[in-house]
Amino acid sequence: MEELKKEIQELKTKEEKINKKIDELDEKGKFIESITFLPKVFEIANKIKVLEKELMFEIGPDYTDQIIDLYYKIKEEKDEYYYDIYLSNTRTLIGYIVYRDNNMITKIGNIGYYIEEKYRNNGYAYRALNLINKKLLELGKENIIITTYEENIPSRKIIEKFGGKLKEKDKYNVLYYECEVKKINKNRR
């Protein structure tokens, strides 16, 4: 694991140096010369992504229920927590779930999720909601808003199974459900 971290850091340092060189050339009006460095930057960036994914799997999931695993995915947005959803103990990406606590809540709610079509109807979205519930407890949240379109019956059923209570429907047929963050019973398995 330490070797992976070191290799990632070395690549990031190399990437920074190349980007500085590109910036210097751009400042001097040598845009065409700076373009010659772009393939190398993309190559390094892609290698960093591959190594970071390897490191992610080596470290293990942030949350798991032994059926699915949630791996935190670093994003630039503040107050947003993105998790990729994998089938447990595999490298099979089946979707994502995000918790947001920012000005987007009034438009799209706190939680968003997506499951690849071929993995739907297996309860994975509901499982992901239960796993991200642990993060909500860590953050001290008591209630959240989850939205879905009125015609999205499967998503409505998932939200209602999670305990969502319909609070509002807007003019675009978006339904706003309020959900109480579930206290986890430590004796339950």
N, C-alpha and C positions, 0 to 999 in steps of 0.2 A: 504494500500500500504506500509506503514512504517513497519507494522508487517512482511510482506513478505520480505522486504529488510533486516530486522533484522534476520529473520530465515535463509535467504540465507547466510548472513555474518557468522552466527554461524556455519552453516554447512561447509562453506569454511574454517573456522578456525579449525574445527575438522578434516577436510580432510588434511589440512597442517600438523597437529600434527601427524596423522597416517602416512603420507608420510615421515615425518622426522624420525619416528620410523623405518619404512621400510629401509630408507637409512642408519641409524645407524646399523641395523642388517646386512645389505648387506656389510657394511664396515668391520664388524667383521667376515665376512665369514659365517654368519648364514643365508644363502639364503633361506633354507627350512623354518625356523621360520618366515622369512619376508613374505613368500607366504601366511601364515595364515591370514594376515591382508588384502590381496587383495579383498576378497569378501566385506568386510566392506567399503573399498575405492570405489568400484564400486557402492555399494548401495547408498553411500552418493553422489557420482557424479551424479547418475541418479536422485536422489531426487532434487539436485540442478538444473538440467536441467528442471525438471517438474515445480519447483517453479519459475525459470527464465522465462519460457514460460507463466506462470500465470501472472507474473509481466508485461511481455511484452503486454499481452492483456489488462491488467488493465490500463496501461499507454496509450495505443492506438497506432495506426499506425504512422509511420514517414511520409508517403505520402498516400493519398487516392484520388480516384475520385468517390467515393460512389458505384463503381462496384467492384473494387479490392483495396486491401490495401497492401502497402509495409512495412514490418517490418525489420529494420536493424538487421542483424545477425552478431554478433561479431566473427571475425576470427583473426588468428594470423598474416596473411600477411599484410604488410604495403602497403599503396597506393591502397588498394582494398576495395570496399564497396559492401558487399553482402546483398541482401534483399530477404526474403522469400515473395512469393506472395500468399495472401489469398483472397478468396471471401469476400467482405466487410461484416462486422458485423457477421462473422462466424469464425469458427475455421477450415475451410476447406482449407488446403494447396494445392495449384494448381501448384506451380512451384517456380522458383527463377530467379533473374536477378542480374548481377554483373557489376560494373564499375571498371576497373583497369587502373592505370596510372603508369605502371612500364615497365620493359624490356620485358614483354610478349606481348606488343602491336604489335611489328613487326611480331609476329607469330600468335596471335589469336585476335588481336584488343582490343579496349577499353571495348566493351560491349559483354557480353554473356548472353543468356537467355534460359530457358527451361520451357515448359508447359507440365504437365502430359497429356498423350495421350487422356484421356477421356474428357479433358477440352479444347482441341484444336479446332480451327475454330470458336472461339467465340470472337476474337479480343483482348484476354487478353495480349498477348505478345506486341501488339501495344500499348495498354493502359499502360503497364509496362514501355515501352520505353518513353512514354510521361511523366509518373510520375518521372522516374529517370532523365529526362531532367531537372527537378527542382533542383536536386542535382548538376548536371553539371553546371547550372547557378550559384549556390552558390559557387562552386569551381572556377568559372571564366573561364570555358572552352568555347572555340569557335567552335572547330571542333573535331570530334571523328572518329574512325575507327571501323566499325563493319564487321566481316567476316562471311561467310557461305560457304558451299560447293555448287558448281555449280548445282548439282542435287537436292538440297534442295529448290525446287520452293516455298513452303509456306514461308520459312524464307526470301527468296529473295524478295517476294512481300511485306512482313512486312517492311523490310529495305527500299525498294523503296518508300513505302507509307509514311514512316517516313522522307523521303527526301534524302535518300542515293544515291550517284552518284558512279557508278562503276569506280574504278581507276585502278585496277590491278587484274590479274588472275595468280596464281602461277602454278608451274609444277604439283601440287597435286590437281588441280581444286578447289582451295580455292579462293573465290572472296573477294576482299577488297573494301569495300564501304566507301567513306568519307561522313560524315553527319555533317551538320552545326547544332550547338546547337541552338534550337529554342528559341527566345525571347518570353516570355509569355505575351500576351496582357491581362492586368489586368481587362479590361472592358468585356472580353469574359468570359462566364461561361460554 
